[in-house]
């Protein structure tokens, strides 16, 4: 009888560890999906800035975007560079419910259009 109880206790501990591992895997997959979608939002913002003519003005702007059925908030900071022909763009993307926790950070450079 004692042996059966010990075996059941060992089985219970093993199953609990297995369930915890599965739960952590699911949480990791969810976090990875959110970071991937946030990076896509950042890449879309950078592409939009590269297509913008003339180049985006120096300053900050923010907004929201949806990707893969999830909502994200983004913040873009445009600054000048030592080379006046380029502007630096920093993009931060976060979940709107936790805007201080950045899911994706992307830095890019945009050429200003040549003046004729």
C-alpha positions as CSV (number, residue, x, y, z in Angstrom):
1,X,0.0,0.0,0.0
2,X,2.8,2.4,0.9
3,X,4.5,1.6,-2.4
4,X,1.4,2.5,-4.4
5,X,1.2,5.9,-2.5
6,X,4.9,6.6,-3.2
7,X,4.4,5.7,-6.9
8,X,1.3,8.0,-7.1
9,X,3.2,10.9,-5.4
10,X,6.1,10.5,-7.9
11,X,3.6,10.4,-10.8
12,X,1.8,13.5,-9.5
13,X,5.1,15.4,-9.3
14,X,6.1,14.3,-12.8
15,X,2.7,15.3,-14.2
16,X,2.8,18.7,-12.5
17,X,6.2,19.3,-14.0
18,X,5.0,18.3,-17.4
19,X,1.9,20.5,-17.3
20,X,4.1,23.5,-16.2
21,X,6.5,22.8,-19.1
22,X,3.6,22.8,-21.5
23,X,2.2,26.0,-20.0
24,X,5.6,27.8,-20.3
25,X,5.9,26.7,-23.9
26,X,2.4,28.1,-24.7
27,X,3.4,31.4,-23.0
28,X,6.6,31.5,-24.9
29,X,4.8,30.9,-28.2
30,X,2.3,33.7,-27.4
31,X,5.1,36.1,-26.5
32,X,7.0,35.2,-29.7
33,X,3.9,35.8,-31.8
34,X,3.4,39.2,-30.2
35,X,7.0,40.3,-30.8
36,X,6.9,39.1,-34.4
37,X,3.7,41.0,-35.1
38,X,5.2,44.1,-33.4
39,X,8.3,43.9,-35.5
40,X,6.1,43.8,-38.6
41,X,4.3,46.9,-37.5
42,X,7.7,48.6,-37.0
43,X,8.9,47.5,-40.4
44,X,5.7,48.8,-42.0
45,X,6.2,52.2,-40.2
46,X,9.8,52.4,-41.5
47,X,8.7,51.5,-45.1
48,X,6.0,54.2,-44.9
49,X,8.6,56.7,-43.8
50,X,10.9,55.7,-46.6
51,X,8.1,56.3,-49.1
52,X,7.1,59.6,-47.7
53,X,8.2,62.5,-49.8
54,X,9.6,64.8,-48.6
55,X,11.3,62.9,-45.8
56,X,9.5,63.0,-42.5
57,X,9.9,66.1,-40.4
58,X,12.1,66.0,-37.3
59,X,10.0,65.2,-34.2
60,X,7.9,62.5,-32.6
61,X,4.6,61.0,-33.7
62,X,2.5,58.1,-32.4
63,X,-0.5,56.0,-33.4
64,X,-2.0,52.6,-33.4
65,X,-1.9,49.8,-35.9
66,X,-3.4,46.3,-36.2
67,X,-1.4,43.3,-37.4
68,X,-2.6,39.7,-37.4
69,X,-5.7,40.6,-35.5
70,X,-3.8,42.2,-32.7
71,X,-3.7,46.0,-31.8
72,X,-0.4,47.7,-31.3
73,X,0.7,51.2,-30.4
74,X,3.7,52.7,-32.1
75,X,6.0,55.7,-31.4
76,X,8.2,57.2,-34.1
77,X,11.1,59.6,-33.3
78,X,12.7,61.3,-36.3
79,X,16.0,63.1,-35.7
80,X,18.6,64.7,-37.8
81,X,22.0,63.1,-38.5
82,X,25.5,64.6,-39.0
83,X,24.9,64.1,-42.7
84,X,22.1,66.5,-43.7
85,X,21.0,64.2,-46.5
86,X,19.7,61.6,-44.1
87,X,17.3,61.4,-41.1
88,X,17.4,58.8,-38.4
89,X,14.1,57.1,-37.5
90,X,13.6,55.1,-34.3
91,X,10.4,53.1,-34.0
92,X,9.0,51.5,-30.8
93,X,6.0,49.2,-30.8
94,X,4.1,48.1,-27.7
95,X,0.9,46.5,-26.7
96,X,-1.7,49.4,-26.0
97,X,-2.4,47.9,-22.6
98,X,1.2,48.2,-21.5
99,X,2.7,51.0,-23.6
100,X,5.9,51.2,-21.6
101,X,6.9,47.6,-22.4
102,X,8.4,47.8,-25.9
103,X,7.9,44.6,-27.9
104,X,9.9,45.8,-30.9
105,X,12.5,48.5,-31.5
106,X,13.7,49.4,-35.0
107,X,16.2,52.0,-36.1
108,X,16.5,53.1,-39.8
109,X,17.7,55.9,-41.9
110,X,15.8,57.8,-44.6
111,X,17.3,59.8,-47.4
112,X,15.9,63.3,-47.9
113,X,14.7,63.9,-51.5
114,X,17.1,65.9,-53.6
115,X,16.0,69.5,-54.2
116,X,15.9,70.6,-57.7
